[in-house]
């Protein structure tokens, strides 16, 4: 259940403890590193949220790749200046948002240009190079890109992006847990645990459940997710 959440980041500051988010088992430690990252000098980051409906439309792999491209575009489009109040209001990941996909961005203004990436207002593709975690490069990338297998454990910036993505998604799942408490989403974050599968078989699908995933794809449910029969 829930969205797929890729992120991209330029992180000039070396922060101790930045590794693949999957290797950080304590949620509070990921939260601490997230807060340190978003406040670090010169950071630019973007997090893409691709919701369950979009995942069902194009499959999880394509939704992940689409989100990766969106996140890279988000970083490249950061202008380093102030945003309007309207944009600030929209620049939040929230369980109340209904879009199939959207991007949130952040960055701390700085006069220092990080190595290997441009932070000026020119978002020319020649100013950027993207390192993509995994063995596939999304189509229509806005800049030169290179895939890196297990990159979140090998490349600092990918590890940083994985923490930004993981914490953003976990926070969303805590919000969804308030809306749909019968699934206990705060505990398993929407992953396919035995307890989660049992709840799905009992209650059917919430609006954030992926209906092309088991066990829902084998169940008869109506448009509202209720079990038929």
C-alpha positions in Angstrom: 0.0 0.0 0.0 1.0 3.6 -0.5 3.1 5.5 -2.9 6.5 4.8 -4.4 8.8 7.7 -3.4 12.1 8.2 -5.2 14.4 11.2 -4.4 17.3 13.1 -5.9 19.8 15.2 -4.1 23.0 17.3 -4.4 24.6 17.3 -1.0 27.9 19.2 -0.7 28.3 18.6 3.0 29.7 15.4 4.4 27.4 14.1 7.1 28.4 11.2 9.3 26.1 8.2 9.1 24.8 8.7 5.6 24.4 5.2 4.1 21.7 3.2 2.4 18.5 3.9 4.3 17.6 0.2 4.4 20.6 -0.4 6.6 19.4 2.1 9.2 17.0 0.1 11.2 15.9 2.7 13.7 13.3 5.2 12.5 14.5 7.9 14.9 18.0 7.7 13.4 16.7 8.1 9.9 14.6 11.1 11.1 17.7 12.6 12.7 19.7 12.2 9.5 16.9 13.6 7.4 16.7 16.8 9.5 20.5 17.2 9.3 20.4 16.7 5.6 17.7 19.2 4.8 19.4 21.8 6.9 22.9 21.2 5.5 24.6 24.1 3.5 24.2 24.0 -0.2 21.8 21.0 -0.4 19.3 20.8 -3.2 16.8 17.9 -3.2 13.6 16.8 -4.7 11.3 14.0 -3.7 8.7 12.5 -6.0 5.5 10.9 -4.7 3.9 8.5 -7.2 0.6 7.3 -5.8 -0.9 3.8 -5.8 -3.3 4.6 -8.7 -0.4 5.5 -10.9 1.5 2.4 -9.9 -1.6 0.3 -10.9 -1.7 2.1 -14.2 1.9 1.6 -15.3 3.3 -1.0 -12.9 5.8 -0.5 -10.0 9.0 -0.5 -12.1 7.7 2.1 -14.5 6.3 4.2 -11.6 9.7 4.1 -9.9 11.5 5.1 -13.0 9.0 7.9 -13.7 9.5 9.2 -10.1 13.3 9.1 -10.5 13.0 11.3 -13.6 10.6 13.7 -11.8 13.0 14.0 -8.9 16.0 14.8 -11.1 13.9 17.4 -12.9 12.9 18.8 -9.6 16.5 19.3 -8.5 17.4 20.9 -11.8 14.5 23.3 -11.6 15.3 24.7 -8.1 16.1 28.3 -8.7 17.8 29.0 -5.4 15.5 31.9 -4.7 12.3 32.5 -2.7 9.0 30.8 -3.6 5.6 32.4 -3.5 3.4 31.6 -0.5 1.2 29.5 -2.8 4.1 27.4 -3.9 5.3 26.9 -0.3 1.8 25.6 0.6 2.0 23.2 -2.3 5.5 22.1 -1.6 4.5 19.5 1.1 4.0 15.8 1.0 0.7 15.1 2.5 -1.9 12.2 2.8 -4.5 14.8 1.8 -3.1 15.3 -1.6 -5.0 13.6 -4.4 -2.6 14.0 -7.4 -1.4 10.8 -9.1 2.1 12.1 -8.7 3.9 15.3 -7.6 7.3 16.6 -6.5 8.4 18.5 -3.4 11.7 20.3 -3.4 14.1 21.9 -0.9 17.4 23.6 -0.6 19.5 26.0 1.5 20.8 29.1 -0.2 24.5 29.2 -0.4 27.3 31.1 -2.3 29.4 28.0 -2.5 29.2 25.9 -5.7 29.3 22.1 -4.9 31.7 20.0 -6.9 30.4 18.1 -9.9 27.1 20.0 -10.0 26.0 23.5 -10.8 23.9 25.4 -8.3 23.4 28.6 -10.4 20.1 29.5 -12.0 21.0 27.9 -15.3 19.4 24.5 -15.4 21.0 23.5 -18.6 21.3 19.7 -18.8 25.1 20.1 -19.4 25.4 21.4 -15.8 24.2 18.2 -14.3 24.9 14.5 -14.2 22.5 12.0 -12.5 23.6 8.8 -10.8 20.7 6.4 -10.8 20.4 3.7 -8.2 19.9 0.3 -9.9 20.5 -1.1 -13.4 18.0 0.9 -15.4 18.0 4.5 -16.5 14.5 6.2 -16.8 13.5 7.3 -20.3 13.6 11.0 -21.2 16.1 11.9 -18.5 16.8 15.7 -18.5 20.5 15.3 -18.2 23.3 12.8 -18.8 22.7 9.8 -16.5 24.6 6.7 -15.3 23.1 3.7 -13.5 24.9 2.3 -10.5 23.9 -1.1 -9.1 23.4 -1.0 -5.3 24.3 2.7 -5.6 22.6 3.6 -2.3 25.4 1.7 -0.5 28.2 2.9 -2.8 27.6 6.6 -3.5 27.1 9.2 -0.8 24.6 11.3 -2.7 22.4 8.3 -3.5 22.5 7.2 0.1 21.4 10.7 1.1 18.6 10.6 -1.4 17.4 7.2 -0.1 17.1 8.7 3.4 15.1 11.7 2.1 12.8 9.3 0.2 12.4 6.8 3.1 11.6 9.4 5.7 9.2 11.2 3.4 7.3 7.9 2.7 7.3 6.8 6.4 5.8 10.2 7.4 3.1 9.8 4.8 2.3 6.3 6.0 1.9 7.6 9.6 -0.6 10.1 8.2 -2.4 7.4 6.2 -2.6 5.3 9.4 -4.7 8.0 11.0 -7.1 7.9 8.0 -7.2 4.1 7.7 -6.4 2.7 11.2 -7.7 -0.7 10.5 -4.6 -1.6 8.5 -2.0 -0.5 11.1 0.0 1.3 8.5 2.3 3.0 10.9 3.7 -0.4 12.0 4.5 -2.0 8.6 4.5 1.1 6.4 2.3 -0.6 3.8 4.6 -3.5 3.1 3.3 -7.1 2.7 3.5 -8.4 6.2 1.3 -11.2 7.4 -0.7 -8.8 9.6 -1.2 -6.4 6.7 -2.3 -9.2 4.3 -4.7 -10.4 7.0 -6.2 -6.9 7.3 -6.6 -6.6 3.6 -8.5 -9.9 3.4 -10.8 -8.7 6.2 -11.4 -5.1 5.2 -10.6 -5.0 1.5 -8.7 -2.0 -0.1 -8.3 1.5 1.1 -7.8 4.3 -1.5 -4.0 3.9 -1.1 -3.8 0.2 -1.7 -2.3 -1.1 -4.9 -5.0 -3.2 -6.5 -2.7 -4.9 -9.0 -0.7 -6.5 -6.0 -1.6 -9.7 -4.2 -3.8 -10.5 -2.4 -6.1 -7.7 -3.9 -5.5 -8.8 -7.5 -7.0 -12.2 -6.6 -10.0 -10.7 -4.7 -13.3 -9.5 -5.9 -13.8 -5.9 -4.8 -15.9 -3.0 -5.8 -14.8 0.5 -6.9 -14.7 1.6 -3.3 -12.4 -1.3 -2.3 -15.1 -3.3 -0.4 -15.1 -7.0 -0.7 -17.9 -8.3 -2.9 -19.8 -11.4 -1.7 
